[in-house]
Amino acid sequence: MKHDPIMSGKRKPVNLSIDTGIVAAAREAGINLSQACEAALRDSAKAERDRKWREDNRDWADAVNRWVEENGLPLEKYRLF
């Protein structure tokens, strides 16, 4: 299993307000609310962390892409594809 840097392995009880219809449907479907909420929050946190990284590093990525456009890929002559 791949290490997830977001997960600590520890649990903290929290209070959430969730629409009663959603709770009823989830329970009827046998969905574990804690696991579903944790998975959704993990995915949202990762997406936001990735978005922020792209934003923070946009200038660097643009500079690298411009350099490659002007100069080609380093060691390209050794590529097998």
C-alpha positions in Angstrom: 0.0 0.0 0.0 1.3 3.4 -1.0 2.1 5.9 1.8 -0.4 8.7 2.0 1.3 11.9 3.4 -2.1 13.3 4.4 -3.1 10.4 6.7 -1.7 10.3 10.2 -3.3 7.0 11.3 -4.9 8.7 14.3 -8.6 9.4 14.6 -10.3 12.6 16.0 -14.0 12.7 16.7 -15.7 15.7 15.0 -19.3 17.0 14.6 -20.7 17.3 11.1 -24.0 18.6 9.9 -25.1 16.6 6.9 -28.5 16.7 5.1 -30.8 14.1 6.7 -31.8 12.7 3.3 -28.2 12.1 2.4 -27.6 10.4 5.8 -30.6 8.2 5.3 -29.7 7.2 1.8 -26.1 6.4 2.8 -27.2 4.3 5.8 -29.8 2.5 3.6 -27.0 1.7 1.2 -24.8 0.4 4.0 -22.2 3.2 3.6 -19.9 3.9 6.5 -20.4 7.7 7.0 -17.0 8.1 8.7 -15.1 6.3 6.0 -17.0 8.1 3.2 -16.5 11.6 4.8 -12.8 10.8 5.4 -12.3 9.7 1.8 -14.1 12.8 0.4 -12.1 15.1 2.7 -8.8 13.3 1.8 -9.6 13.7 -2.0 -10.5 17.4 -1.6 -7.4 18.2 0.5 -5.2 16.4 -2.1 -6.9 18.2 -5.0 -6.4 21.6 -3.2 -2.8 20.8 -2.3 -2.1 19.9 -6.0 -3.9 23.0 -7.3 -1.8 25.2 -5.0 1.4 23.5 -6.0 0.6 24.1 -9.7 -0.2 27.7 -8.9 3.0 28.2 -6.8 5.2 26.6 -9.5 3.5 27.9 -12.7 6.4 30.3 -13.5 9.0 27.5 -13.1 6.9 25.1 -15.3 6.4 27.7 -18.0 10.1 28.5 -18.0 11.0 24.8 -18.4 8.5 24.3 -21.2 9.8 27.4 -23.0 13.4 26.1 -22.7 12.4 22.7 -24.1 10.5 24.3 -27.0 13.6 26.4 -27.8 16.3 23.8 -27.2 14.6 20.4 -27.4 14.7 17.7 -24.8 18.2 17.1 -23.3 19.6 13.7 -24.3 16.8 13.3 -26.9 19.1 11.4 -29.2 19.3 8.6 -26.7 15.5 8.1 -26.4 14.3 4.7 -27.5 10.8 5.9 -28.4 
